[in-house]
Amino acid sequence: MGANGRRPEGPAVTTTLDWYGCSTFRLQTMGITVFLDAYVDRAPGADGTGLTADDIAECDWIVVGHSHFDHLWGAERIMANTDARLIGSYESVRLLEQAGVPVDRMICVSGGERVELGAGVSVSAFPSLHSSLWTGSHGTGAGEVCIGDLGVGWHERDARMRELGARLAGTLDRSALEHLINAAPGHSDRGDGGALLYLFEMPEGSLLFQDTSGHWGGILRTLAPDVAILAAAGRATVDGEPVQGSLADFVVGEARDLRTRRVLLGHHDNWLPGFAAAIDVEPVRAAFEARAPEVELVEPTYLAATPIFEGLRD
C-alpha cells in the first residue's frame, strides 16, 4: 500500500475490502471505490494504518453508519480531495454541511432508500440501533455476560451518557483528549444521529455493513447477505434494550439471523487508548465454532485487500 492510500498496480480482483481500523473499510468493486465510514486518523498510541484522511486521494462514495466522530470525522477531507459523494443520516449530512461540504454532494437517508452507485452496484439503507454506551460497559470483554439495565428511560440514559463524557475528560491522556477535542465534524448534541445498516448489492455478491453493535431483529432477519461486516464492541442493543448476554453471543446470533456465509469484524481494535482497548477475539471464534460452524469468520489485518467473495460460489 502506498503512502497516499492507493493500492499498487497488480492483478485485478473484482471485490476487495481494506480495513483502516475502527469500523472504517474501503470497498473496491467494479472499478468503484467506496469508503464505509471515514475515520482514518488516530490518536497517538492507537492501532491503525498510519494514514490520515488527507492521504486518501481516490474515492467515489462514502457511506457513513452514524454521526459519532469515530465514523464521520475525515469525510470532509476525503471529499475535499476527491469527487466523492456521501450517503448518511440527516444528522451526518447536517454536521458535514456545517464543516463546509456542499450539500448537493450528499444524500440523506433514514432507511428504505436504495442508491445506485454505478456499474451495477447499489446500496440500500435500513434503520438500526447504536450500542448501549450509556450502560458504562464499553470495555467489557467479548465473552463476559452482561445483564440488567432493562427498561431505563431516556432521561436516565442521557444522564449516564453525560457522566461517561465527564469520565473520559478526566481519564484520557492528553494526546487522546486532544484528538477527541479536535474531531470535527463528529461532536453532536443530537447523539448518534440515528444508526443505519447498509446492504450493498454488486455483481459478485451482497455485503452488509454494520458500524455499531445494535439492530432491530425484524429488519436484520430479512437481509441475508453473502458477507457481513459486524461491529464487535461494547454492550450491544437489540430492539431498543441492552443485550442480556455476551458480545460474542450477540455477534454469532446476528450471523445466524442474517444467514450469511462469511463474517468480518469491525470496531474491535484499540482505536482510542484509554477508552477502546482491543477485544479478545477468542470468545467470538469459540462462539462461531460452537453455534455457527457453517459461517466463516475472517480476521483481516489492516489494508489487507481481502477478496471477500472468493470461494463462496465454489
N, C-alpha and C positions, 0 to 999 in steps of 0.2 A: 504494500500500500504506500503510495506516495505521500509526501508531507501535505499536499493540498487536498487530501481525501479522495483522490481519483484512483481507480484500480489500474495497475499497469496493463499493457496490452497482453493478450494471451488467448487461449481457447475460449470460444463463446459458450456461455452457459445461459440457458433461457431464463431461469428464475433463481436468484440468489438472495440471501439475507446477510447483511453485515450488522453485527451488534456493536453499538457505540457505548454501551453501558447504560445503567438505569433501565428505562424502557424504550430507549431510542434505537431504532433499527433503520437500515437503508435497504429497501426492496428494489431490486433491478429485474425487470421483466419486459420482454418485447420492445427493447430499446427505450424504456421509460424508467426514470429514477424517481422513487417515492421515498421520502423520509417519513417514518412512523414516529411521531413526536420529534422534538428538535433540540433536546437538551444534550449538547455535546461538551460544553465547558465543564470543568471540575474544580472543586476546591483543592488547595494543596493537600497532598497526602491521600486523596481519594483514588479509588481504582478508576481506570478509564483508558482512553486511547492516546492521550497526549495532544489531541487535536482540540480546536475550538470551533465554534460555529463560523467564525471568519474564514476558516480554512476550506469550507465547503464551497466548491466552485461549480458543481454540477447537480442540478435538482430540477425536476419538473413539477412535482407536487409535494406538499407537506400535509400530513393527516394527523391531527392532534386529538388525543383521547380526552383530556380535560385541561383545566386552566391553571393548575399549580405550576410554580416556576420550574420544577424538575421535569416538566413535559413541554412547556410552551417557550421558555427562555431560549433564545437562539434562532427562533423562526424569523424574527425581524431582520437579523443579519444575513441569514441564508437567502431571504427574499431580496435583500438589498444587493446581493452579489450574483443573483441568478434571476431567471424569468419565472421562478416557481410561483404557483398558485397554492392557496391554503384552504383546507376544509377543517372546520372546527365548530365548537359550540358558539352560541351568540356571545357568551362572556369572553371566550378566547378571541373572537373577532373584535370585540369592543376594546380589549386590552391592547391588541396589536394596532388597531386604528389610532389609539392614543399614543402609541410608540412611533407613529408616522407611516405605517404600512397603508398603501392605498386600498380603500375598502373594495374597489372593483376587482382586486386580485384575490379576494377571499369569498368563500361560500359558507354561509351559516347553515348548520344542520342541528336538529334536535332528536332525530330518529324518524325513520320512514323515508329518507331521501336516498336516491341512487344517482351517483355521479359517474359519467363516462370519462375515463382518463385518457383514452386513445388506444389504438392498436388492439382493440378487443379486450381491454382491461377496464373494469368498473369497480366501484366501491359503494357499499350500502352502509348507512349509519343506523344504529339501534340504541335505544335508551339503555343505560346501565347504572351502576352504583359504585361509589368510591369505597375503599376500605374504611373500617371503623376506627379512624385515627383517634377519635375522642375517647376511646376506651383506655388509651395510655399503654397499649400492649404492642406497639410497633416493633420493638426489638425482641419480641418473643421468638423462641426457636421454632423451626418448622414442624417439629414433632411434638411440641408442648400443647397439651389440651387446655383451651380457654373456655370458661363457662361464665354465665351471668351476663349482666348489663342489658338485659331484655326490658323492653317497654320504657326506655329512657326517653323523655320528651326533648323537644328542640331546645328549650331554654337551658336545660342541664347539659346537653351535648355542647351547646355554644360556650357555656361557662368552662367546661373541661377543655375545649379547644384553646380558649384564651389562657388557661393555666399551662397547657402544653407549650404555647408560644413563649410565655414568660420563662419556663424552664429551659427552653432552647437558648434564649438570650443569655441565660446565666450559666449554661454548661458547655456550649460550643466554644472551641478555642477561637482565638481572634481571627485567624485566616479563614476558618469555616464561616464564622459570623459575618465577616466582610463579604464573602462570596454570597451568602444569603441576602444581605442587605442590597448588594449591587444587582441582584437578579431582577431585571425589569425588561419586558413585561413578565408578570407572573406572580405579583402580590395583589390579591383582590380581596376586598371586604365582602365579596359575594361567594366565598368558598371555592369549591372546585369547578363551579360553572356548569355543573351537570355532566357527569361522566358518560362516555359513549363507547360502544363496541363498534368495530368495523369489520365487514366481511368483503374481502377482495375476491373478485372472480376474474380469472385470466385463462388463456388457452391451455396452460399446463395443469391447472387445478385451482382450488379455492383456499384462501388463507384468512383466518380470524385473527384480529389484533385486539388485545385487551391490555390496558396500561395501568390498571389498578385492581386490587383483589376484591371484586364485587360484581354482582349481576342480579338480574331478575330471572328466576328459574324458568318461567313460562316463555321468555324470549330465547334464552340460551338453548333450550331443548329443540327449537325449530331450525337451528342453523346448519349443523352437520358439515363443517369444513373438512377438507382433506388434511390440512395442517393448522395448528393453533398456537399462537403466542399467548401464554397465560402468565399474568403477573403473580409473583410469589413473594409477597412482602406484607407484613403486618397482620392485623386481625381482619379477616375477610367479612364481607357483608353479603347476605343473601335475602332478597325480598324485604329489605328495609331493616333487618336486625343483624347484629353481630353473630358470626358463626359460633355454634356450640360444638367445639371440637378443635382439631389442629389445622394448621395451614396446609400441611401435606395432604390430609384427607380432603380438604376443600379443593385443592388443585386436581387431584385424581378424580374427585367427584365431578368436577367440571368437564374433564376429558371424557368421562363416561357419558355424561349428559349430551355432550356435543357429538358423540360417536365419531370422533376424529381418529386418525391413524398415526399422527405424529405430533408431538408437543415440544415447543421450545419455551424455556422460562425467560421471564424478564423481570426487571426491578429487584433483583435478588443480590446485587453486588454492593460493595461498600462505596456508595456514591456520595455520601456526606459523613465524614468521620465525626463521631460523637453523637450521631443520630441513627444512621442506617448501616450497621455492620452487616457484612455479607452473611447470608443464611447458610447453614449447613444443609447441603442438598441431599445428604444421605437419607433422611427420613422421607423425602419426596420420592427418591429412587425406590426405597423399600415399599412405599405405598403403591407405586405403579406395578412393581413386581407382584405384590400380593393381590391387588384388586383390579388391575387392568393390564395384564401381561401382553395383551394384543396391541397396546399403544406403545410406540417407540418414543422414549424420552431422549431428545437431542440436547447436548450441552455444548454449544459452540463457544469458542473463545472470541475475544474482540476482533472485529474486522476479518472474520474467517471466510467470507464469501460462501456460506453454506448453501449448497444446492438443495433447496427444501423439498422438492418433489421427486428427487432422484430415487428410483427403486419402488415408488408407491404403486406404479402400474405394472410392475413386473409380475 
